[in-house]
Amino acid sequence: MSRARIEWIDTDAAGIYHNSTVMRFVEAAEATLMRDRGLDDYFPVAPRVRLEVDFEAPLLFGQEVTATVEVAHVGVSSIRFAFEVWGEEHQGRPRRRAAYGAYVVVHIGSNAAGAAHVDGARSVPWPAAWAAALGPAE
């Protein structure tokens, strides 16, 4: 889980958030999840390969936001995450889900530092310790 606030840079001139802002909140929640599971080396080797988002409500300048991410499925070399982004009560408006969705990352191997930026990077199986850490939290 991650908490943040909609800042002016996150909005259009009317003070309504840009849709792309959702991923910033989701990735912050994902980073917290990975730190909590002891996987500090995860990000350089797990590029996103699929993203789907459903938008339900606007988020407004100054509004507090809560994002949650959970592991939906761990494959041999991929993970599917599910997420929700909630706008907290703001200016008399009740707490409301702003967006939800899912995304998939693949493991490109810890010996391939920077390979996500290199053409031809291929997915490889998760290390056994990582697969165990990425499984459902107890």
C-alpha positions in Angstrom: 0.0 0.0 0.0 1.1 3.5 -0.8 -0.4 6.9 0.1 0.2 10.1 -1.8 -1.5 13.3 -2.7 -2.5 14.7 -6.1 -0.1 17.5 -6.8 -0.5 20.2 -9.4 2.0 18.5 -11.7 -0.4 15.5 -11.7 -3.3 17.5 -13.1 -4.6 19.3 -16.1 -5.5 23.0 -15.9 -8.9 22.1 -14.3 -7.2 20.3 -11.4 -8.2 16.8 -12.6 -5.5 14.1 -12.6 -3.8 12.8 -15.7 -4.6 9.1 -16.3 -0.9 8.3 -16.4 -0.6 9.4 -12.8 -2.2 6.2 -11.7 0.9 4.2 -12.6 3.1 6.4 -10.4 0.9 5.5 -7.4 0.8 1.8 -8.4 4.5 1.6 -8.8 5.1 3.2 -5.4 2.8 0.5 -3.9 4.7 -2.2 -5.8 8.0 -0.9 -4.5 6.7 -1.1 -0.9 5.5 -4.6 -1.6 8.9 -5.7 -2.9 10.8 -4.1 0.0 8.4 -5.8 2.4 9.3 -9.1 0.8 13.0 -8.5 0.8 13.4 -8.2 -3.0 15.4 -5.0 -3.3 17.0 -6.1 -6.6 13.6 -6.7 -8.3 13.1 -3.5 -10.3 16.1 -3.6 -12.7 15.1 -7.1 -13.8 11.3 -7.0 -14.1 10.1 -4.9 -17.0 6.4 -4.4 -17.6 5.0 -6.2 -20.6 1.2 -5.7 -20.2 -1.0 -3.1 -18.6 -4.8 -2.8 -18.3 -6.6 0.0 -16.4 -10.2 0.8 -15.8 -10.9 4.4 -14.7 -13.9 5.0 -12.6 -13.6 8.4 -10.9 -11.5 11.6 -11.2 -8.9 12.5 -8.6 -8.5 16.2 -7.8 -5.7 18.5 -6.9 -4.9 18.2 -3.2 -6.8 14.9 -2.8 -5.1 12.1 -0.8 -4.8 8.8 -2.7 -4.3 5.2 -1.6 -2.9 2.6 -3.9 -2.8 -1.1 -3.3 -1.0 -3.8 -5.2 -1.2 -7.5 -4.7 0.4 -10.5 -6.4 -2.4 -12.2 -8.5 -0.3 -15.0 -10.1 3.3 -16.0 -10.1 4.3 -17.8 -13.3 7.7 -19.4 -14.2 9.1 -16.1 -15.4 6.2 -13.6 -15.0 4.0 -12.1 -12.3 0.5 -10.7 -12.7 -0.3 -7.9 -10.3 -3.8 -6.6 -9.5 -4.2 -3.0 -8.2 -6.6 -0.4 -7.0 -6.2 3.3 -6.6 -8.6 5.1 -4.2 -9.3 8.8 -3.9 -9.9 9.6 -0.2 -12.7 11.8 1.0 -12.1 15.3 -0.4 -14.1 18.5 -0.5 -17.3 16.8 0.7 -16.9 13.9 -1.8 -16.8 10.4 -0.3 -13.9 8.0 -0.7 -14.2 6.4 -4.1 -12.2 4.0 -6.2 -10.6 5.9 -9.0 -9.0 3.1 -11.0 -8.3 -0.6 -10.9 -6.5 -3.0 -13.2 -3.7 -5.4 -13.6 -0.3 -5.6 -15.2 2.3 -8.3 -16.0 6.1 -8.2 -15.5 8.7 -10.7 -16.7 12.0 -11.6 -15.1 14.9 -11.0 -17.4 17.6 -12.3 -15.1 19.8 -10.7 -12.5 22.9 -11.0 -14.6 21.3 -8.9 -17.3 21.5 -5.6 -15.5 20.2 -2.9 -17.8 19.0 -5.6 -20.3 15.5 -4.1 -20.1 16.9 -1.3 -22.2 18.6 -3.6 -24.7 16.9 -5.1 -27.7 16.6 -8.8 -27.5 16.1 -9.2 -23.7 14.4 -12.5 -23.0 12.5 -13.7 -19.9 14.0 -16.4 -17.7 12.6 -18.2 -14.7 12.4 -16.5 -11.3 15.1 -17.6 -8.8 13.6 -20.2 -6.4 14.0 -17.8 -3.4 12.2 -15.0 -5.3 9.4 -17.3 -6.4 8.9 -18.3 -2.8 8.9 -14.6 -1.6 6.5 -13.6 -4.4 4.0 -16.2 -3.6 0.9 -15.3 -1.6 1.8 -13.5 1.7 0.9 -15.5 4.8 
